[in-house]
Amino acid sequence: MRTSLCVWLMAVLPALVMGKQVDKTCNKPWTPQQIDNAWIRVPWSHGGYYYHNTLTRDDQDEHPTCLSGNCKWSWD
């Protein structure tokens, strides 16, 4: 019993965990238009802004790049 539990913990469990991580990073379910529309401008407490994408959860200090070529951001 100890041997089979040890084999499962050392071989099967890491394979399952790593398999789920690969699927998440390779899967791109959003279109460029959806990604462009998900950007919001978030104020810093000391003034200024950073940009956050609510779909990809990406944060940037600089203005985001328009992927679709049809962005109508009115932040400035």
C-alpha positions as CSV (number, residue, x, y, z in Angstrom):
1,M,0.0,0.0,0.0
2,R,2.8,2.5,0.8
3,T,4.5,1.8,-2.5
4,S,1.4,2.4,-4.6
5,L,0.6,5.6,-2.7
6,C,4.2,6.8,-3.1
7,V,4.1,6.1,-6.8
8,W,0.8,7.9,-7.2
9,L,2.1,11.0,-5.3
10,M,5.5,11.1,-7.2
11,A,4.2,10.3,-10.8
12,V,0.5,10.8,-11.3
13,L,-0.2,13.9,-9.2
14,P,2.5,16.1,-10.8
15,A,1.4,14.9,-14.3
16,L,-2.1,16.0,-13.6
17,V,-1.1,19.4,-12.2
18,M,1.3,20.1,-15.0
19,G,-1.2,19.0,-17.6
20,K,-3.8,21.6,-16.4
21,Q,-1.2,24.4,-16.5
22,V,-0.2,23.7,-20.1
23,D,-3.9,23.7,-21.1
24,K,-4.5,27.1,-19.5
25,T,-1.5,28.7,-21.2
26,C,-2.1,27.4,-24.7
27,N,-5.8,28.1,-24.7
28,K,-6.6,31.6,-26.1
29,P,-10.4,31.9,-26.0
30,W,-10.7,35.6,-26.6
31,T,-10.7,37.6,-29.9
32,P,-8.4,40.7,-30.2
33,Q,-11.6,42.9,-30.1
34,Q,-12.6,41.3,-26.7
35,I,-9.1,41.8,-25.3
36,D,-9.1,45.5,-26.4
37,N,-12.5,46.1,-24.9
38,A,-11.5,44.6,-21.5
39,W,-8.8,47.3,-20.7
40,I,-9.7,49.6,-17.8
41,R,-7.6,52.5,-16.4
42,V,-7.0,52.2,-12.7
43,P,-5.8,55.2,-10.6
44,W,-2.8,54.9,-8.4
45,S,-3.2,56.2,-4.8
46,H,-0.3,58.7,-5.4
47,G,-1.7,59.9,-8.7
48,G,-1.3,58.6,-12.2
49,Y,-2.8,55.5,-13.7
50,Y,-2.0,51.9,-14.7
51,Y,-4.0,49.8,-17.2
52,H,-5.6,46.4,-16.3
53,N,-7.2,43.9,-18.6
54,T,-10.1,42.2,-16.9
55,L,-9.9,39.1,-19.3
56,T,-6.2,38.4,-19.4
57,R,-5.4,39.9,-16.0
58,D,-2.5,41.7,-17.5
59,D,-1.3,45.0,-15.9
60,Q,0.7,47.6,-17.7
61,D,2.1,51.0,-16.7
62,E,2.0,52.2,-20.4
63,H,-1.0,52.6,-22.6
64,P,-2.0,49.2,-24.0
65,T,-1.5,48.4,-27.7
66,C,-4.6,48.1,-29.8
67,L,-4.7,44.5,-31.2
68,S,-7.8,44.8,-33.3
69,G,-7.0,48.1,-35.0
70,N,-10.4,49.5,-34.0
71,C,-10.0,50.9,-30.5
72,K,-11.9,53.9,-29.3
73,W,-10.3,54.5,-25.9
74,S,-11.0,57.9,-24.5
75,W,-8.7,58.0,-21.5
76,D,-6.6,61.0,-22.4
